[in-house]
Amino acid sequence: MKKFISEFKEFIMRGNVLDMAVGVIIATAFGKITTSLVNDLFMPFISWLFGTRDMSALNLIARPEIVENGEVVQEAIVIGFGSFLAVVIDFILIAFVVFLLLKFFNKARDMTKKKEEEVKEEAPAAPTTEELLGEILEELKRRPPHGDSREDVK
């Protein structure tokens, strides 16, 4: 049991699990924002266009309910396209915002890559091993010849 608990702790404390948890929390908050945007800003305008106060009231009655003696004998069949329209607009808004975010991040990544390439182009290339050996050889050729005595070597 102790091993199981320690494995669970290790799993939970991994970076990708924590990143995923943060992503889920942010996505939930983002969903609430877009739902409010749709329900509180867009739907009243669409409701006004359709001439109703509440978007969920936009229904198509396929079969009206039948009431006899104050009791419902047959339930109405209602197609609630107002609620469906709200969900579709919500989806389109979320997809559009995600598209804009991805476009922004891709542009930022491209700009970063471009700057890195410019820095690489501006920096002088490090000499290769062959170039360094050639420079050493040239330097040795320029020096005056030394005698064979051991004192000169010291």
N, CA, C and O atoms as a GROMACS GRO file, in nm:
protein
  616
    1MET      N    1   0.083  -0.120   0.000
    1MET     CA    2   0.000   0.000   0.000
    1MET      C    3   0.086   0.125   0.000
    1MET      O    4   0.055   0.224  -0.067
    2LYS      N    5   0.198   0.121   0.076
    2LYS     CA    6   0.288   0.235   0.082
    2LYS      C    7   0.348   0.263  -0.055
    2LYS      O    8   0.360   0.378  -0.096
    3LYS      N    9   0.385   0.156  -0.126
    3LYS     CA   10   0.443   0.171  -0.260
    3LYS      C   11   0.341   0.233  -0.354
    3LYS      O   12   0.374   0.319  -0.436
    4PHE      N   13   0.216   0.189  -0.343
    4PHE     CA   14   0.109   0.241  -0.426
    4PHE      C   15   0.093   0.392  -0.404
    4PHE      O   16   0.081   0.468  -0.500
    5ILE      N   17   0.092   0.434  -0.278
    5ILE     CA   18   0.076   0.576  -0.245
    5ILE      C   19   0.195   0.656  -0.296
    5ILE      O   20   0.177   0.766  -0.348
    6SER      N   21   0.316   0.603  -0.282
    6SER     CA   22   0.434   0.676  -0.330
    6SER      C   23   0.433   0.687  -0.483
    6SER      O   24   0.472   0.790  -0.538
    7GLU      N   25   0.388   0.581  -0.552
    7GLU     CA   26   0.376   0.588  -0.698
    7GLU      C   27   0.272   0.691  -0.739
    7GLU      O   28   0.292   0.765  -0.836
    8PHE      N   29   0.162   0.696  -0.664
    8PHE     CA   30   0.058   0.794  -0.694
    8PHE      C   31   0.110   0.936  -0.674
    8PHE      O   32   0.085   1.023  -0.758
    9LYS      N   33   0.183   0.961  -0.565
    9LYS     CA   34   0.243   1.093  -0.542
    9LYS      C   35   0.337   1.130  -0.656
    9LYS      O   36   0.335   1.243  -0.704
   10GLU      N   37   0.418   1.034  -0.698
   10GLU     CA   38   0.512   1.060  -0.808
   10GLU      C   39   0.437   1.094  -0.937
   10GLU      O   40   0.477   1.183  -1.011
   11PHE      N   41   0.328   1.022  -0.963
   11PHE     CA   42   0.247   1.047  -1.082
   11PHE      C   43   0.186   1.187  -1.077
   11PHE      O   44   0.190   1.260  -1.176
   12ILE      N   45   0.129   1.224  -0.964
   12ILE     CA   46   0.062   1.353  -0.950
   12ILE      C   47   0.162   1.467  -0.962
   12ILE      O   48   0.128   1.572  -1.017
   13MET      N   49   0.281   1.450  -0.912
   13MET     CA   50   0.378   1.560  -0.910
   13MET      C   51   0.454   1.575  -1.041
   13MET      O   52   0.538   1.665  -1.053
   14ARG      N   53   0.428   1.493  -1.138
   14ARG     CA   54   0.492   1.509  -1.268
   14ARG      C   55   0.449   1.641  -1.330
   14ARG      O   56   0.337   1.687  -1.308
   15GLY      N   57   0.538   1.700  -1.404
   15GLY     CA   58   0.508   1.830  -1.466
   15GLY      C   59   0.392   1.826  -1.562
   15GLY      O   60   0.309   1.917  -1.563
   16ASN      N   61   0.384   1.722  -1.645
   16ASN     CA   62   0.278   1.718  -1.746
   16ASN      C   63   0.140   1.700  -1.684
   16ASN      O   64   0.042   1.749  -1.740
   17VAL      N   65   0.130   1.633  -1.570
   17VAL     CA   66   0.000   1.618  -1.503
   17VAL      C   67  -0.044   1.753  -1.448
   17VAL      O   68  -0.160   1.791  -1.459
   18LEU      N   69   0.050   1.826  -1.388
   18LEU     CA   70   0.017   1.958  -1.335
   18LEU      C   71  -0.019   2.054  -1.448
   18LEU      O   72  -0.112   2.133  -1.435
   19ASP      N   73   0.055   2.047  -1.558
   19ASP     CA   74   0.022   2.132  -1.674
   19ASP      C   75  -0.117   2.102  -1.726
   19ASP      O   76  -0.192   2.192  -1.762
   20MET      N   77  -0.151   1.973  -1.731
   20MET     CA   78  -0.284   1.934  -1.778
   20MET      C   79  -0.392   1.987  -1.683
   20MET      O   80  -0.496   2.034  -1.728
   21ALA      N   81  -0.367   1.979  -1.554
   21ALA     CA   82  -0.465   2.028  -1.456
   21ALA      C   83  -0.486   2.178  -1.474
   21ALA      O   84  -0.600   2.226  -1.471
   22VAL      N   85  -0.378   2.251  -1.493
   22VAL     CA   86  -0.390   2.396  -1.515
   22VAL      C   87  -0.467   2.422  -1.644
   22VAL      O   88  -0.551   2.512  -1.648
   23GLY      N   89  -0.441   2.344  -1.748
   23GLY     CA   90  -0.512   2.360  -1.875
   23GLY      C   91  -0.662   2.335  -1.860
   23GLY      O   92  -0.743   2.407  -1.918
   24VAL      N   93  -0.698   2.235  -1.782
   24VAL     CA   94  -0.840   2.205  -1.761
   24VAL      C   95  -0.908   2.319  -1.685
   24VAL      O   96  -1.019   2.359  -1.718
   25ILE      N   97  -0.840   2.372  -1.584
   25ILE     CA   98  -0.897   2.482  -1.506
   25ILE      C   99  -0.915   2.605  -1.594
   25ILE      O  100  -1.020   2.670  -1.590
   26ILE      N  101  -0.815   2.638  -1.673
   26ILE     CA  102  -0.825   2.754  -1.762
   26ILE      C  103  -0.933   2.732  -1.867
   26ILE      O  104  -1.007   2.825  -1.900
   27ALA      N  105  -0.942   2.610  -1.920
   27ALA     CA  106  -1.045   2.581  -2.020
   27ALA      C  107  -1.185   2.596  -1.960
   27ALA      O  108  -1.276   2.644  -2.027
   28THR      N  109  -1.202   2.554  -1.836
   28THR     CA  110  -1.332   2.569  -1.770
   28THR      C  111  -1.368   2.716  -1.755
   28THR      O  112  -1.480   2.757  -1.782
   29ALA      N  113  -1.270   2.796  -1.710
   29ALA     CA  114  -1.295   2.940  -1.695
   29ALA      C  115  -1.322   3.004  -1.831
   29ALA      O  116  -1.410   3.089  -1.843
   30PHE      N  117  -1.248   2.963  -1.933
   30PHE     CA  118  -1.268   3.016  -2.067
   30PHE      C  119  -1.406   2.978  -2.119
   30PHE      O  120  -1.471   3.058  -2.187
   31GLY      N  121  -1.451   2.857  -2.089
   31GLY     CA  122  -1.585   2.814  -2.129
   31GLY      C  123  -1.692   2.901  -2.066
   31GLY      O  124  -1.791   2.934  -2.130
   32LYS      N  125  -1.673   2.937  -1.940
   32LYS     CA  126  -1.770   3.024  -1.873
   32LYS      C  127  -1.773   3.162  -1.938
   32LYS      O  128  -1.879   3.222  -1.953
   33ILE      N  129  -1.656   3.211  -1.976
   33ILE     CA  130  -1.650   3.343  -2.041
   33ILE      C  131  -1.724   3.341  -2.173
   33ILE      O  132  -1.804   3.429  -2.201
   34THR      N  133  -1.697   3.240  -2.255
   34THR     CA  134  -1.763   3.235  -2.385
   34THR      C  135  -1.912   3.210  -2.371
   34THR      O  136  -1.991   3.264  -2.448
   35THR      N  137  -1.952   3.128  -2.274
   35THR     CA  138  -2.094   3.105  -2.252
   35THR      C  139  -2.164   3.236  -2.213
   35THR      O  140  -2.273   3.266  -2.262
   36SER      N  141  -2.100   3.312  -2.126
   36SER     CA  142  -2.157   3.442  -2.088
   36SER      C  143  -2.162   3.536  -2.208
   36SER      O  144  -2.260   3.608  -2.227
   37LEU      N  145  -2.057   3.534  -2.289
   37LEU     CA  146  -2.054   3.619  -2.409
   37LEU      C  147  -2.170   3.585  -2.501
   37LEU      O  148  -2.238   3.674  -2.552
   38VAL      N  149  -2.191   3.457  -2.522
   38VAL     CA  150  -2.300   3.415  -2.610
   38VAL      C  151  -2.435   3.447  -2.547
   38VAL      O  152  -2.520   3.508  -2.611
   39ASN      N  153  -2.456   3.404  -2.422
   39ASN     CA  154  -2.587   3.419  -2.358
   39ASN      C  155  -2.622   3.563  -2.325
   39ASN      O  156  -2.739   3.602  -2.335
   40ASP      N  157  -2.524   3.643  -2.286
   40ASP     CA  158  -2.553   3.778  -2.238
   40ASP      C  159  -2.536   3.888  -2.342
   40ASP      O  160  -2.593   3.995  -2.328
   41LEU      N  161  -2.456   3.862  -2.446
   41LEU     CA  162  -2.434   3.965  -2.547
   41LEU      C  163  -2.495   3.932  -2.683
   41LEU      O  164  -2.564   4.014  -2.743
   42PHE      N  165  -2.468   3.811  -2.731
   42PHE     CA  166  -2.514   3.778  -2.866
   42PHE      C  167  -2.660   3.732  -2.870
   42PHE      O  168  -2.736   3.773  -2.959
   43MET      N  169  -2.700   3.648  -2.776
   43MET     CA  170  -2.835   3.594  -2.780
   43MET      C  171  -2.944   3.700  -2.764
   43MET      O  172  -3.047   3.691  -2.830
   44PRO      N  173  -2.925   3.801  -2.679
   44PRO     CA  174  -3.030   3.904  -2.675
   44PRO      C  175  -3.048   3.973  -2.810
   44PRO      O  176  -3.160   4.005  -2.849
   45PHE      N  177  -2.939   3.995  -2.880
   45PHE     CA  178  -2.949   4.057  -3.013
   45PHE      C  179  -3.021   3.964  -3.111
   45PHE      O  180  -3.107   4.007  -3.187
   46ILE      N  181  -2.986   3.838  -3.109
   46ILE     CA  182  -3.051   3.741  -3.198
   46ILE      C  183  -3.198   3.724  -3.158
   46ILE      O  184  -3.285   3.713  -3.244
   47SER      N  185  -3.224   3.723  -3.028
   47SER     CA  186  -3.363   3.715  -2.982
   47SER      C  187  -3.443   3.835  -3.030
   47SER      O  188  -3.558   3.822  -3.071
   48TRP      N  189  -3.382   3.951  -3.025
   48TRP     CA  190  -3.447   4.073  -3.074
   48TRP      C  191  -3.479   4.061  -3.223
   48TRP      O  192  -3.586   4.102  -3.267
   49LEU      N  193  -3.385   4.004  -3.300
   49LEU     CA  194  -3.409   3.984  -3.443
   49LEU      C  195  -3.527   3.891  -3.468
   49LEU      O  196  -3.605   3.911  -3.560
   50PHE      N  197  -3.539   3.786  -3.382
   50PHE     CA  198  -3.648   3.691  -3.398
   50PHE      C  199  -3.774   3.736  -3.327
   50PHE      O  200  -3.879   3.672  -3.341
   51GLY      N  201  -3.767   3.844  -3.250
   51GLY     CA  202  -3.886   3.898  -3.185
   51GLY      C  203  -3.926   3.826  -3.058
   51GLY      O  204  -4.044   3.825  -3.023
   52THR      N  205  -3.832   3.767  -2.989
   52THR     CA  206  -3.863   3.701  -2.862
   52THR      C  207  -3.768   3.751  -2.755
   52THR      O  208  -3.658   3.799  -2.785
   53ARG      N  209  -3.808   3.740  -2.632
   53ARG     CA  210  -3.726   3.790  -2.523
   53ARG      C  211  -3.617   3.691  -2.484
   53ARG      O  212  -3.506   3.731  -2.448
   54ASP      N  213  -3.648   3.564  -2.490
   54ASP     CA  214  -3.556   3.458  -2.446
   54ASP      C  215  -3.523   3.367  -2.563
   54ASP      O  216  -3.613   3.319  -2.633
   55MET      N  217  -3.397   3.345  -2.585
   55MET     CA  218  -3.354   3.263  -2.698
   55MET      C  219  -3.404   3.119  -2.684
   55MET      O  220  -3.440   3.055  -2.783
   56SER      N  221  -3.408   3.069  -2.562
   56SER     CA  222  -3.455   2.932  -2.544
   56SER      C  223  -3.604   2.919  -2.577
   56SER      O  224  -3.655   2.808  -2.594
   57ALA      N  225  -3.673   3.034  -2.586
   57ALA     CA  226  -3.815   3.031  -2.623
   57ALA      C  227  -3.832   3.015  -2.774
   57ALA      O  228  -3.944   2.996  -2.822
   58LEU      N  229  -3.724   3.024  -2.848
   58LEU     CA  230  -3.734   3.004  -2.994
   58LEU      C  231  -3.745   2.855  -3.020
   58LEU      O  232  -3.645   2.783  -3.026
   59ASN      N  233  -3.865   2.811  -3.036
   59ASN     CA  234  -3.894   2.670  -3.056
   59ASN      C  235  -3.984   2.655  -3.178
   59ASN      O  236  -4.059   2.745  -3.214
   60LEU      N  237  -3.973   2.541  -3.236
   60LEU     CA  238  -4.063   2.506  -3.345
   60LEU      C  239  -4.152   2.394  -3.291
   60LEU      O  240  -4.104   2.286  -3.256
   61ILE      N  241  -4.281   2.420  -3.284
   61ILE     CA  242  -4.373   2.320  -3.229
   61ILE      C  243  -4.416   2.228  -3.343
   61ILE      O  244  -4.490   2.267  -3.434
   62ALA      N  245  -4.368   2.104  -3.335
   62ALA     CA  246  -4.403   2.006  -3.437
   62ALA      C  247  -4.544   1.951  -3.414
   62ALA      O  248  -4.618   1.924  -3.508
   63ARG      N  249  -4.577   1.935  -3.287
   63ARG     CA  250  -4.711   1.889  -3.252
   63ARG      C  251  -4.749   1.956  -3.121
   63ARG      O  252  -4.678   1.940  -3.021
   64PRO      N  253  -4.859   2.030  -3.119
   64PRO     CA  254  -4.898   2.097  -2.994
   64PRO      C  255  -4.951   1.995  -2.893
   64PRO      O  256  -4.998   1.887  -2.928
   65GLU      N  257  -4.942   2.036  -2.766
   65GLU     CA  258  -4.995   1.946  -2.665
   65GLU      C  259  -5.148   1.949  -2.668
   65GLU      O  260  -5.211   2.048  -2.704
   66ILE      N  261  -5.204   1.837  -2.631
   66ILE     CA  262  -5.350   1.826  -2.627
   66ILE      C  263  -5.392   1.820  -2.480
   66ILE      O  264  -5.348   1.734  -2.405
   67VAL      N  265  -5.480   1.913  -2.442
   67VAL     CA  266  -5.527   1.923  -2.304
   67VAL      C  267  -5.677   1.896  -2.303
   67VAL      O  268  -5.752   1.961  -2.376
   68GLU      N  269  -5.721   1.803  -2.221
   68GLU     CA  270  -5.863   1.774  -2.203
   68GLU      C  271  -5.896   1.777  -2.054
   68GLU      O  272  -5.830   1.709  -1.975
   69ASN      N  273  -5.994   1.853  -2.018
   69ASN     CA  274  -6.038   1.865  -1.878
   69ASN      C  275  -5.924   1.909  -1.786
   69ASN      O  276  -5.916   1.864  -1.672
   70GLY      N  277  -5.837   1.994  -1.834
   70GLY     CA  278  -5.727   2.048  -1.754
   70GLY      C  279  -5.608   1.955  -1.740
   70GLY      O  280  -5.510   1.988  -1.673
   71GLU      N  281  -5.614   1.838  -1.804
   71GLU     CA  282  -5.502   1.744  -1.799
   71GLU      C  283  -5.439   1.731  -1.937
   71GLU      O  284  -5.508   1.734  -2.039
   72VAL      N  285  -5.307   1.717  -1.939
   72VAL     CA  286  -5.235   1.700  -2.065
   72VAL      C  287  -5.253   1.556  -2.109
   72VAL      O  288  -5.208   1.463  -2.043
   73VAL      N  289  -5.320   1.539  -2.222
   73VAL     CA  290  -5.344   1.406  -2.276
   73VAL      C  291  -5.226   1.363  -2.363
   73VAL      O  292  -5.184   1.248  -2.360
   74GLN      N  293  -5.176   1.459  -2.441
   74GLN     CA  294  -5.065   1.429  -2.531
   74GLN      C  295  -4.963   1.542  -2.520
   74GLN      O  296  -4.997   1.659  -2.537
   75GLU      N  297  -4.836   1.505  -2.491
   75GLU     CA  298  -4.729   1.604  -2.477
   75GLU      C  299  -4.699   1.668  -2.612
   75GLU      O  300  -4.715   1.606  -2.718
   76ALA      N  301  -4.654   1.791  -2.606
   76ALA     CA  302  -4.615   1.861  -2.728
   76ALA      C  303  -4.477   1.812  -2.773
   76ALA      O  304  -4.393   1.773  -2.691
   77ILE      N  305  -4.457   1.814  -2.901
   77ILE     CA  306  -4.325   1.786  -2.957
   77ILE      C  307  -4.268   1.920  -3.001
   77ILE      O  308  -4.321   1.987  -3.090
   78VAL      N  309  -4.157   1.957  -2.935
   78VAL     CA  310  -4.100   2.088  -2.957
   78VAL      C  311  -3.954   2.073  -3.002
   78VAL      O  312  -3.876   2.001  -2.940
   79ILE      N  313  -3.920   2.140  -3.109
   79ILE     CA  314  -3.782   2.143  -3.157
   79ILE      C  315  -3.721   2.274  -3.105
   79ILE      O  316  -3.758   2.382  -3.150
   80GLY      N  317  -3.628   2.262  -3.010
   80GLY     CA  318  -3.570   2.379  -2.946
   80GLY      C  319  -3.450   2.431  -3.021
   80GLY      O  320  -3.336   2.412  -2.978
   81PHE      N  321  -3.473   2.497  -3.133
   81PHE     CA  322  -3.360   2.546  -3.212
   81PHE      C  323  -3.293   2.667  -3.149
   81PHE      O  324  -3.179   2.698  -3.184
   82GLY      N  325  -3.359   2.736  -3.058
   82GLY     CA  326  -3.298   2.850  -2.991
   82GLY      C  327  -3.180   2.807  -2.905
   82GLY      O  328  -3.074   2.869  -2.910
   83SER      N  329  -3.199   2.702  -2.827
   83SER     CA  330  -3.090   2.650  -2.743
   83SER      C  331  -2.978   2.596  -2.831
   83SER      O  332  -2.860   2.617  -2.803
   84PHE      N  333  -3.015   2.526  -2.939
   84PHE     CA  334  -2.915   2.472  -3.031
   84PHE      C  335  -2.835   2.585  -3.095
   84PHE      O  336  -2.713   2.575  -3.108
   85LEU      N  337  -2.903   2.691  -3.134
   85LEU     CA  338  -2.836   2.806  -3.195
   85LEU      C  339  -2.736   2.868  -3.097
   85LEU      O  340  -2.627   2.909  -3.137
   86ALA      N  341  -2.773   2.875  -2.971
   86ALA     CA  342  -2.682   2.930  -2.868
   86ALA      C  343  -2.557   2.844  -2.856
   86ALA      O  344  -2.446   2.897  -2.846
   87VAL      N  345  -2.573   2.712  -2.858
   87VAL     CA  346  -2.458   2.622  -2.848
   87VAL      C  347  -2.369   2.633  -2.971
   87VAL      O  348  -2.247   2.631  -2.959
   88VAL      N  349  -2.428   2.645  -3.089
   88VAL     CA  350  -2.350   2.659  -3.213
   88VAL      C  351  -2.269   2.789  -3.211
   88VAL      O  352  -2.152   2.790  -3.248
   89ILE      N  353  -2.333   2.897  -3.170
   89ILE     CA  354  -2.261   3.025  -3.163
   89ILE      C  355  -2.150   3.017  -3.060
   89ILE      O  356  -2.041   3.070  -3.083
   90ASP      N  357  -2.176   2.952  -2.948
   90ASP     CA  358  -2.074   2.932  -2.845
   90ASP      C  359  -1.955   2.857  -2.904
   90ASP      O  360  -1.840   2.897  -2.883
   91PHE      N  361  -1.981   2.749  -2.977
   91PHE     CA  362  -1.874   2.671  -3.039
   91PHE      C  363  -1.795   2.754  -3.139
   91PHE      O  364  -1.672   2.750  -3.140
   92ILE      N  365  -1.864   2.830  -3.223
   92ILE     CA  366  -1.796   2.912  -3.324
   92ILE      C  367  -1.706   3.016  -3.257
   92ILE      O  368  -1.594   3.039  -3.302
   93LEU      N  369  -1.755   3.077  -3.150
   93LEU     CA  370  -1.672   3.175  -3.079
   93LEU      C  371  -1.549   3.110  -3.018
   93LEU      O  372  -1.439   3.164  -3.029
   94ILE      N  373  -1.566   2.996  -2.955
   94ILE     CA  374  -1.451   2.927  -2.895
   94ILE      C  375  -1.351   2.888  -3.004
   94ILE      O  376  -1.231   2.909  -2.988
   95ALA      N  377  -1.400   2.832  -3.113
   95ALA     CA  378  -1.311   2.794  -3.223
   95ALA      C  379  -1.237   2.914  -3.280
   95ALA      O  380  -1.119   2.905  -3.312
   96PHE      N  381  -1.306   3.028  -3.292
   96PHE     CA  382  -1.244   3.148  -3.345
   96PHE      C  383  -1.136   3.201  -3.252
   96PHE      O  384  -1.028   3.239  -3.297
   97VAL      N  385  -1.164   3.202  -3.122
   97VAL     CA  386  -1.064   3.250  -3.027
   97VAL      C  387  -0.943   3.156  -3.023
   97VAL      O  388  -0.830   3.202  -3.016
   98VAL      N  389  -0.966   3.026  -3.026
   98VAL     CA  390  -0.855   2.930  -3.029
   98VAL      C  391  -0.773   2.951  -3.156
   98VAL      O  392  -0.650   2.947  -3.152
   99PHE      N  393  -0.840   2.974  -3.269
   99PHE     CA  394  -0.770   3.002  -3.395
   99PHE      C  395  -0.682   3.125  -3.381
   99PHE      O  396  -0.566   3.125  -3.423
  100LEU      N  397  -0.737   3.233  -3.322
  100LEU     CA  398  -0.659   3.355  -3.305
  100LEU      C  399  -0.539   3.333  -3.212
  100LEU      O  400  -0.430   3.384  -3.239
  101LEU      N  401  -0.560   3.257  -3.104
  101LEU     CA  402  -0.449   3.229  -3.013
  101LEU      C  403  -0.338   3.150  -3.083
  101LEU      O  404  -0.220   3.181  -3.069
  102LEU      N  405  -0.378   3.047  -3.157
  102LEU     CA  406  -0.278   2.968  -3.228
  102LEU      C  407  -0.205   3.051  -3.333
  102LEU      O  408  -0.084   3.038  -3.351
  103LYS      N  409  -0.279   3.136  -3.401
  103LYS     CA  410  -0.217   3.224  -3.501
  103LYS      C  411  -0.116   3.317  -3.434
  103LYS      O  412  -0.006   3.338  -3.486
  104PHE      N  413  -0.153   3.372  -3.318
  104PHE     CA  414  -0.063   3.461  -3.244
  104PHE      C  415   0.063   3.386  -3.199
  104PHE      O  416   0.174   3.436  -3.218
  105PHE      N  417   0.046   3.266  -3.141
  105PHE     CA  418   0.161   3.191  -3.094
  105PHE      C  419   0.251   3.146  -3.209
  105PHE      O  420   0.373   3.148  -3.195
  106ASN      N  421   0.192   3.106  -3.322
  106ASN     CA  422   0.273   3.068  -3.437
  106ASN      C  423   0.353   3.187  -3.490
  106ASN      O  424   0.469   3.173  -3.528
  107LYS      N  425   0.290   3.303  -3.493
  107LYS     CA  426   0.360   3.423  -3.539
  107LYS      C  427   0.474   3.458  -3.444
  107LYS      O  428   0.584   3.492  -3.488
  108ALA      N  429   0.449   3.449  -3.314
  108ALA     CA  430   0.553   3.477  -3.215
  108ALA      C  431   0.667   3.377  -3.228
  108ALA      O  432   0.784   3.415  -3.219
  109ARG      N  433   0.636   3.249  -3.250
  109ARG     CA  434   0.739   3.146  -3.267
  109ARG      C  435   0.821   3.173  -3.393
  109ARG      O  436   0.943   3.160  -3.391
  110ASP      N  437   0.753   3.211  -3.502
  110ASP     CA  438   0.824   3.242  -3.626
  110ASP      C  439   0.916   3.361  -3.609
  110ASP      O  440   1.028   3.362  -3.661
  111MET      N  441   0.870   3.464  -3.536
  111MET     CA  442   0.954   3.581  -3.512
  111MET      C  443   1.076   3.544  -3.428
  111MET      O  444   1.185   3.594  -3.452
  112THR      N  445   1.057   3.455  -3.331
  112THR     CA  446   1.169   3.411  -3.248
  112THR      C  447   1.270   3.333  -3.331
  112THR      O  448   1.390   3.354  -3.318
  113LYS      N  449   1.221   3.243  -3.416
  113LYS     CA  450   1.311   3.167  -3.503
  113LYS      C  451   1.387   3.259  -3.598
  113LYS      O  452   1.506   3.240  -3.622
  114LYS      N  453   1.317   3.360  -3.652
  114LYS     CA  454   1.381   3.453  -3.744
  114LYS      C  455   1.492   3.530  -3.673
  114LYS      O  456   1.600   3.549  -3.730
  115LYS      N  457   1.466   3.575  -3.549
  115LYS     CA  458   1.570   3.647  -3.474
  115LYS      C  459   1.688   3.556  -3.444
  115LYS      O  460   1.802   3.600  -3.453
  116GLU      N  461   1.662   3.430  -3.410
  116GLU     CA  462   1.771   3.335  -3.384
  116GLU      C  463   1.856   3.316  -3.510
  116GLU      O  464   1.978   3.309  -3.501
  117GLU      N  465   1.791   3.306  -3.626
  117GLU     CA  466   1.864   3.290  -3.751
  117GLU      C  467   1.947   3.415  -3.782
  117GLU      O  468   2.059   3.403  -3.830
  118GLU      N  469   1.892   3.534  -3.754
  118GLU     CA  470   1.967   3.657  -3.778
  118GLU      C  471   2.089   3.663  -3.688
  118GLU      O  472   2.196   3.706  -3.732
  119VAL      N  473   2.075   3.620  -3.563
  119VAL     CA  474   2.188   3.620  -3.471
  119VAL      C  475   2.294   3.522  -3.519
  119VAL      O  476   2.414   3.551  -3.512
  120LYS      N  477   2.252   3.407  -3.569
  120LYS     CA  478   2.347   3.309  -3.621
  120LYS      C  479   2.421   3.364  -3.742
  120LYS      O  480   2.541   3.342  -3.757
  121GLU      N  481   2.348   3.436  -3.828
  121GLU     CA  482   2.411   3.492  -3.949
  121GLU      C  483   2.508   3.603  -3.913
  121GLU      O  484   2.612   3.617  -3.977
  122GLU      N  485   2.476   3.683  -3.812
  122GLU     CA  486   2.560   3.795  -3.773
  122GLU      C  487   2.686   3.748  -3.702
  122GLU      O  488   2.792   3.808  -3.720
  123ALA      N  489   2.678   3.643  -3.625
  123ALA     CA  490   2.794   3.594  -3.551
  123ALA      C  491   2.893   3.532  -3.649
  123ALA      O  492   2.855   3.455  -3.737
  124PRO      N  493   3.021   3.567  -3.632
  124PRO     CA  494   3.120   3.507  -3.722
  124PRO      C  495   3.129   3.357  -3.696
  124PRO      O  496   3.119   3.311  -3.583
  125ALA      N  497   3.148   3.286  -3.802
  125ALA     CA  498   3.156   3.141  -3.790
  125ALA      C  499   3.286   3.104  -3.719
  125ALA      O  500   3.391   3.162  -3.747
  126ALA      N  501   3.280   3.010  -3.629
  126ALA     CA  502   3.399   2.964  -3.559
  126ALA      C  503   3.490   2.893  -3.658
  126ALA      O  504   3.442   2.820  -3.745
  127PRO      N  505   3.621   2.915  -3.647
  127PRO     CA  506   3.712   2.850  -3.742
  127PRO      C  507   3.710   2.698  -3.724
  127PRO      O  508   3.696   2.647  -3.613
  128THR      N  509   3.724   2.630  -3.833
  128THR     CA  510   3.727   2.484  -3.828
  128THR      C  511   3.864   2.437  -3.780
  128THR      O  512   3.958   2.516  -3.772
  129THR      N  513   3.873   2.311  -3.749
  129THR     CA  514   4.000   2.254  -3.702
  129THR      C  515   4.108   2.270  -3.809
  129THR      O  516   4.223   2.301  -3.777
  130GLU      N  517   4.070   2.249  -3.935
  130GLU     CA  518   4.166   2.262  -4.044
  130GLU      C  519   4.218   2.406  -4.055
  130GLU      O  520   4.337   2.428  -4.077
  131GLU      N  521   4.127   2.504  -4.038
  131GLU     CA  522   4.169   2.644  -4.044
  131GLU      C  523   4.265   2.677  -3.930
  131GLU      O  524   4.365   2.745  -3.950
  132LEU      N  525   4.233   2.629  -3.810
  132LEU     CA  526   4.322   2.654  -3.696
  132LEU      C  527   4.459   2.591  -3.717
  132LEU      O  528   4.561   2.653  -3.688
  133LEU      N  529   4.463   2.468  -3.766
  133LEU     CA  530   4.591   2.401  -3.793
  133LEU      C  531   4.669   2.475  -3.901
  133LEU      O  532   4.791   2.485  -3.893
  134GLY      N  533   4.599   2.528  -4.001
  134GLY     CA  534   4.666   2.605  -4.107
  134GLY      C  535   4.728   2.732  -4.051
  134GLY      O  536   4.839   2.769  -4.089
  135GLU      N  537   4.656   2.800  -3.960
  135GLU     CA  538   4.710   2.921  -3.898
  135GLU      C  539   4.833   2.890  -3.814
  135GLU      O  540   4.930   2.966  -3.815
  136ILE      N  541   4.830   2.780  -3.741
  136ILE     CA  542   4.946   2.740  -3.660
  136ILE      C  543   5.065   2.711  -3.749
  136ILE      O  544   5.178   2.751  -3.720
  137LEU      N  545   5.039   2.642  -3.858
  137LEU     CA  546   5.148   2.609  -3.952
  137LEU      C  547   5.208   2.737  -4.011
  137LEU      O  548   5.330   2.747  -4.023
  138GLU      N  549   5.126   2.833  -4.048
  138GLU     CA  550   5.174   2.961  -4.102
  138GLU      C  551   5.260   3.033  -3.997
  138GLU      O  552   5.364   3.090  -4.030
  139GLU      N  553   5.215   3.032  -3.873
  139GLU     CA  554   5.290   3.097  -3.765
  139GLU      C  555   5.425   3.030  -3.746
  139GLU      O  556   5.526   3.098  -3.726
  140LEU      N  557   5.428   2.899  -3.752
  140LEU     CA  558   5.555   2.827  -3.738
  140LEU      C  559   5.649   2.857  -3.854
  140LEU      O  560   5.771   2.863  -3.835
  141LYS      N  561   5.594   2.876  -3.974
  141LYS     CA  562   5.677   2.906  -4.091
  141LYS      C  563   5.738   3.046  -4.078
  141LYS      O  564   5.848   3.069  -4.128
  142ARG      N  565   5.671   3.138  -4.013
  142ARG     CA  566   5.719   3.274  -4.000
  142ARG      C  567   5.832   3.286  -3.896
  142ARG      O  568   5.910   3.381  -3.904
  143ARG      N  569   5.844   3.198  -3.802
  143ARG     CA  570   5.944   3.206  -3.697
  143ARG      C  571   6.083   3.177  -3.755
  143ARG      O  572   6.098   3.097  -3.847
  144PRO      N  573   6.181   3.244  -3.698
  144PRO     CA  574   6.318   3.214  -3.746
  144PRO      C  575   6.360   3.074  -3.702
  144PRO      O  576   6.316   3.025  -3.599
  145PRO      N  577   6.444   3.012  -3.780
  145PRO     CA  578   6.486   2.874  -3.746
  145PRO      C  579   6.567   2.874  -3.616
  145PRO      O  580   6.640   2.968  -3.588
  146HIS      N  581   6.554   2.771  -3.539
  146HIS     CA  582   6.626   2.754  -3.412
  146HIS      C  583   6.737   2.654  -3.430
  146HIS      O  584   6.734   2.567  -3.517
  147GLY      N  585   6.835   2.667  -3.344
  147GLY     CA  586   6.944   2.568  -3.345
  147GLY      C  587   6.899   2.441  -3.279
  147GLY      O  588   6.790   2.434  -3.221
  148ASP      N  589   6.985   2.340  -3.288
  148ASP     CA  590   6.950   2.211  -3.231
  148ASP      C  591   6.989   2.201  -3.084
  148ASP      O  592   6.965   2.099  -3.020
  149SER      N  593   7.047   2.306  -3.030
  149SER     CA  594   7.095   2.294  -2.891
  149SER      C  595   6.974   2.288  -2.797
  149SER      O  596   6.867   2.343  -2.825
  150ARG      N  597   6.994   2.220  -2.686
  150ARG     CA  598   6.888   2.199  -2.590
  150ARG      C  599   6.855   2.329  -2.516
  150ARG      O  600   6.744   2.340  -2.464
  151GLU      N  601   6.942   2.422  -2.510
  151GLU     CA  602   6.917   2.548  -2.442
  151GLU      C  603   6.812   2.630  -2.516
  151GLU      O  604   6.732   2.699  -2.452
  152ASP      N  605   6.810   2.624  -2.647
  152ASP     CA  606   6.712   2.698  -2.725
  152ASP      C  607   6.571   2.642  -2.703
  152ASP      O  608   6.473   2.715  -2.709
  153VAL      N  609   6.564   2.513  -2.678
  153VAL     CA  610   6.434   2.448  -2.663
  153VAL      C  611   6.369   2.491  -2.531
  153VAL      O  612   6.247   2.504  -2.523
  154LYS      N  613   6.452   2.513  -2.428
  154LYS     CA  614   6.398   2.550  -2.298
  154LYS      C  615   6.334   2.681  -2.309
  154LYS      O  616   6.281   2.732  -2.211
   0.00000   0.00000   0.00000
